[in-house]
């Protein structure tokens, strides 16, 4: 085992292979990290879009509720006047 470590640390070829393997591993990990962050950004954009749709629906419901007659007399008056 000691001879293998001595060969690896003493050989120029082994050092070059080690450096290139480290560079390749670093690039691979960077690309995987970039992909994951892109997926997260996509999910976040989708969640924001859904939230905007829900907010629009809630706003429309609140507007409709504010126009609703408050009592029977107001409802009867609206029906007589033809305001629905």
Backbone as ProteinMPNN parsed JSONL, in Angstrom:
{"seq_chain_A": "XXXXXXXXXXXXXXXXXXXXXXXXXXXXXXXXXXXXXXXXXXXXXXXXXXXXXXXXXXXXXXXXXXXXXXXXXXXXXXXXXXXX", "coords_chain_A": {"N_chain_A": [[0.83, -1.184, 0.0], [1.942, 1.216, 0.779], [3.829, 1.524, -1.226], [2.23, 2.011, -3.432], [1.056, 4.477, -2.764], [3.375, 6.025, -2.625], [4.19, 5.838, -5.306], [2.041, 7.127, -6.54], [2.165, 9.741, -5.502], [4.669, 10.472, -6.303], [4.874, 10.215, -9.045], [4.7, 11.989, -12.061], [2.791, 11.609, -14.021], [0.718, 10.336, -12.597], [0.046, 12.388, -10.828], [-0.919, 14.295, -12.65], [-3.133, 12.933, -13.686], [-4.637, 12.76, -11.358], [-5.137, 15.493, -10.87], [-6.677, 16.176, -13.155], [-8.826, 14.464, -12.799], [-9.883, 15.545, -10.476], [-10.669, 18.076, -11.431], [-12.596, 17.278, -13.319], [-14.479, 16.066, -11.612], [-15.213, 18.276, -10.061], [-16.421, 19.945, -12.013], [-18.552, 18.304, -12.786], [-20.023, 18.119, -10.37], [-20.683, 20.816, -10.11], [-22.366, 21.181, -12.359], [-24.481, 19.445, -11.715], [-25.411, 20.708, -9.395], [-26.235, 23.13, -10.5], [-28.326, 22.253, -12.107], [-30.113, 21.333, -10.153], [-30.703, 23.736, -8.817], [-31.957, 25.093, -10.874], [-34.241, 23.534, -11.188], [-35.438, 24.03, -8.715], [-35.944, 26.762, -8.97], [-37.816, 26.686, -11.027], [-39.94, 25.322, -9.785], [-40.541, 27.19, -7.81], [-41.371, 29.375, -9.369], [-43.674, 28.274, -10.494], [-45.213, 27.886, -8.179], [-45.556, 30.548, -7.419], [-47.048, 31.502, -9.578], [-49.409, 29.981, -9.264], [-50.213, 30.992, -6.799], [-50.772, 33.64, -7.495], [-52.974, 33.255, -9.191], [-54.794, 32.207, -7.331], [-55.047, 34.406, -5.626], [-56.282, 36.239, -7.338], [-58.756, 34.99, -7.766], [-59.743, 34.997, -5.141], [-59.939, 37.78, -4.751], [-61.944, 38.428, -6.606], [-64.058, 36.999, -5.499], [-64.385, 38.373, -3.071], [-65.127, 40.888, -4.042], [-67.589, 40.229, -5.212], [-68.979, 39.441, -2.925], [-69.127, 41.846, -1.595], [-70.971, 43.222, -3.081], [-73.276, 41.903, -2.589], [-76.647, 41.734, -1.46], [-77.616, 43.083, 1.706], [-79.795, 42.542, 3.339], [-83.207, 41.231, 3.378], [-84.969, 43.186, 2.415], [-83.378, 44.877, 0.839], [-82.646, 43.029, -1.112], [-85.182, 42.467, -2.239], [-85.746, 44.992, -3.259], [-83.712, 45.264, -5.162], [-84.45, 43.212, -6.927], [-86.92, 44.154, -7.807], [-86.094, 46.482, -9.129], [-84.6, 45.41, -11.146], [-81.886, 44.973, -11.002], [-79.401, 42.78, -10.96]], "CA_chain_A": [[0.0, 0.0, 0.0], [2.863, 2.35, 0.845], [4.462, 1.678, -2.531], [1.224, 2.611, -4.307], [0.958, 5.894, -2.401], [4.632, 6.647, -3.04], [4.159, 5.951, -6.773], [1.029, 8.111, -6.919], [2.622, 11.09, -5.167], [5.951, 10.746, -6.949], [4.775, 10.129, -10.504], [4.089, 13.144, -12.719], [1.59, 11.144, -14.716], [-0.324, 10.097, -11.596], [-0.396, 13.694, -10.346], [-1.727, 14.912, -13.711], [-4.406, 12.214, -13.71], [-5.357, 13.181, -10.164], [-5.611, 16.861, -11.077], [-7.763, 16.175, -14.148], [-9.982, 13.8, -12.179], [-10.455, 16.524, -9.556], [-11.346, 19.081, -12.26], [-13.809, 16.652, -13.873], [-15.427, 15.899, -10.516], [-15.703, 19.606, -9.709], [-17.349, 20.38, -13.058], [-19.748, 17.463, -12.689], [-20.788, 18.551, -9.199], [-21.231, 22.135, -10.419], [-23.494, 21.023, -13.277], [-25.59, 18.861, -10.958], [-25.924, 21.757, -8.524], [-26.924, 24.077, -11.37], [-29.586, 21.623, -12.504], [-31.012, 21.339, -8.995], [-31.176, 25.097, -8.547], [-32.905, 25.398, -11.937], [-35.501, 22.859, -10.848], [-36.035, 24.77, -7.597], [-36.469, 28.025, -9.498], [-39.024, 26.348, -11.77], [-41.011, 25.041, -8.822], [-40.894, 28.447, -7.161], [-42.148, 30.159, -10.335], [-44.987, 27.643, -10.601], [-45.934, 28.19, -6.951], [-45.923, 31.962, -7.477], [-48.141, 31.608, -10.549], [-50.615, 29.444, -8.624], [-50.621, 31.934, -5.759], [-51.379, 34.792, -8.165], [-54.309, 32.836, -9.627], [-55.639, 32.101, -6.139], [-55.319, 35.764, -5.158], [-57.257, 36.832, -8.259], [-60.052, 34.37, -7.478], [-60.189, 35.519, -3.846], [-60.328, 39.167, -4.944], [-63.236, 38.43, -7.283], [-65.071, 36.542, -4.533], [-64.628, 39.463, -2.126], [-65.902, 41.911, -4.742], [-68.965, 39.73, -5.339], [-69.583, 39.459, -1.595], [-69.411, 43.231, -1.203], [-72.155, 43.649, -3.832], [-74.41, 41.086, -2.161], [-77.605, 42.467, -0.627], [-77.392, 42.86, 3.138], [-80.989, 42.003, 3.983], [-84.29, 40.874, 2.447], [-85.543, 44.381, 1.796], [-82.462, 45.291, -0.226], [-82.781, 42.029, -2.169], [-86.465, 42.697, -2.909], [-85.614, 46.235, -4.012], [-82.887, 44.973, -6.35], [-85.23, 42.396, -7.855], [-87.925, 45.047, -8.403], [-85.431, 47.423, -10.026], [-83.985, 44.649, -12.229], [-80.431, 44.91, -10.793], [-79.015, 41.466, -10.446]], "C_chain_A": [[0.873, 1.246, 0.0], [3.527, 2.604, -0.5], [3.495, 2.342, -3.52], [1.098, 4.107, -4.035], [2.224, 6.631, -2.827], [4.66, 6.818, -4.556], [3.201, 7.06, -7.199], [1.518, 9.533, -6.643], [3.922, 11.438, -5.886], [5.879, 10.772, -8.464], [4.088, 11.367, -11.06], [2.792, 12.751, -13.412], [0.442, 10.945, -13.736], [-0.841, 11.419, -11.034], [-1.281, 14.391, -11.382], [-3.095, 14.254, -13.792], [-5.255, 12.632, -12.51], [-5.923, 14.59, -10.31], [-6.787, 16.89, -12.048], [-9.023, 15.491, -13.608], [-10.669, 14.756, -11.208], [-11.226, 17.6, -10.327], [-12.653, 18.51, -12.814], [-14.875, 16.476, -12.793], [-16.033, 17.242, -10.118], [-16.718, 20.101, -10.727], [-18.649, 19.585, -12.999], [-20.628, 17.888, -11.512], [-21.411, 19.925, -9.423], [-22.451, 22.022, -11.33], [-24.706, 20.409, -12.581], [-26.229, 19.892, -10.031], [-26.718, 22.783, -9.33], [-28.274, 23.523, -11.798], [-30.595, 21.654, -11.361], [-31.549, 22.738, -8.712], [-32.135, 25.552, -9.642], [-34.258, 24.757, -11.678], [-36.205, 23.585, -9.714], [-36.649, 26.075, -8.083], [-37.755, 27.785, -10.283], [-40.196, 26.068, -10.847], [-41.474, 26.314, -8.122], [-41.733, 29.323, -8.088], [-43.554, 29.594, -10.48], [-45.833, 27.938, -9.353], [-46.401, 29.646, -6.936], [-47.085, 32.182, -8.442], [-49.462, 31.102, -9.957], [-51.137, 30.387, -7.547], [-51.293, 33.161, -6.374], [-52.787, 34.461, -8.654], [-55.264, 32.777, -8.436], [-55.993, 33.487, -5.61], [-56.357, 36.452, -6.035], [-58.653, 36.277, -7.982], [-60.602, 34.893, -6.154], [-60.652, 36.968, -3.964], [-61.7, 39.26, -5.591], [-64.352, 37.978, -6.345], [-65.399, 37.647, -3.531], [-65.427, 40.591, -2.77], [-67.359, 41.488, -4.871], [-69.674, 39.773, -3.984], [-69.93, 40.886, -1.169], [-70.646, 43.775, -1.928], [-73.415, 42.901, -3.419], [-75.362, 41.91, -1.286], [-77.437, 42.099, 0.851], [-78.607, 42.276, 3.852], [-82.069, 41.738, 2.923], [-84.849, 42.087, 1.715], [-84.669, 44.864, 0.643], [-82.534, 44.316, -1.389], [-84.073, 42.246, -2.95], [-86.402, 43.958, -3.77], [-84.796, 46.022, -5.281], [-83.677, 44.175, -7.38], [-86.301, 43.242, -8.533], [-87.297, 45.974, -9.446], [-84.764, 46.708, -11.213], [-82.462, 44.616, -12.153], [-80.086, 43.552, -10.219], [-77.534, 41.486, -10.209]], "O_chain_A": [[0.579, 2.217, -0.697], [3.762, 3.752, -0.876], [3.914, 3.149, -4.35], [1.039, 4.909, -4.966], [2.146, 7.748, -3.338], [5.115, 7.853, -5.043], [3.504, 7.838, -8.104], [1.308, 10.43, -7.46], [4.228, 12.619, -6.053], [6.777, 11.322, -9.103], [3.018, 11.752, -10.589], [1.813, 13.496, -13.38], [-0.688, 11.344, -14.018], [-2.039, 11.557, -10.788], [-2.284, 15.008, -11.024], [-4.106, 14.938, -13.95], [-6.462, 12.833, -12.643], [-7.061, 14.849, -9.917], [-7.787, 17.559, -11.788], [-10.142, 15.894, -13.924], [-11.897, 14.779, -11.123], [-12.319, 17.99, -9.916], [-13.69, 19.173, -12.782], [-16.055, 16.717, -13.046], [-17.235, 17.331, -9.866], [-17.768, 20.621, -10.349], [-19.731, 20.153, -13.151], [-21.846, 18.0, -11.655], [-22.533, 20.179, -8.984], [-23.458, 22.692, -11.102], [-25.838, 20.818, -12.836], [-27.452, 19.939, -9.901], [-27.763, 23.25, -8.879], [-29.26, 24.258, -11.844], [-31.771, 21.958, -11.562], [-32.729, 22.898, -8.4], [-33.048, 26.33, -9.364], [-35.299, 25.369, -11.92], [-37.426, 23.743, -9.737], [-37.743, 26.45, -7.661], [-38.683, 28.59, -10.212], [-41.313, 26.521, -11.095], [-42.666, 26.491, -7.872], [-42.698, 29.946, -7.646], [-44.52, 30.35, -10.577], [-47.029, 28.208, -9.463], [-47.511, 29.941, -6.493], [-47.998, 32.957, -8.156], [-50.506, 31.729, -10.134], [-52.346, 30.564, -7.396], [-52.276, 33.666, -5.831], [-53.692, 35.288, -8.546], [-56.402, 33.24, -8.52], [-57.127, 33.715, -5.187], [-57.22, 37.17, -5.528], [-59.626, 37.03, -7.969], [-61.79, 35.199, -6.052], [-61.647, 37.35, -3.349], [-62.529, 40.073, -5.181], [-65.461, 38.51, -6.391], [-66.563, 37.837, -3.179], [-66.298, 41.183, -2.133], [-68.263, 42.297, -4.664], [-70.856, 40.11, -3.918], [-70.914, 41.104, -0.463], [-71.296, 44.695, -1.432], [-74.51, 43.243, -3.864], [-74.91, 42.701, -0.458], [-77.153, 40.95, 1.19], [-78.46, 41.587, 4.862], [-81.867, 41.989, 1.735], [-85.165, 42.012, 0.527], [-85.182, 45.222, -0.417], [-82.487, 44.738, -2.545], [-84.068, 42.214, -4.18], [-86.941, 43.989, -4.876], [-85.142, 46.535, -6.345], [-83.579, 44.439, -8.579], [-86.563, 43.06, -9.722], [-87.877, 46.223, -10.503], [-84.4, 47.362, -12.19], [-81.806, 44.267, -13.135], [-80.461, 43.236, -9.09], [-76.964, 40.486, -9.772]]}, "name": "protein", "num_of_chains": 1, "seq": "XXXXXXXXXXXXXXXXXXXXXXXXXXXXXXXXXXXXXXXXXXXXXXXXXXXXXXXXXXXXXXXXXXXXXXXXXXXXXXXXXXXX"}
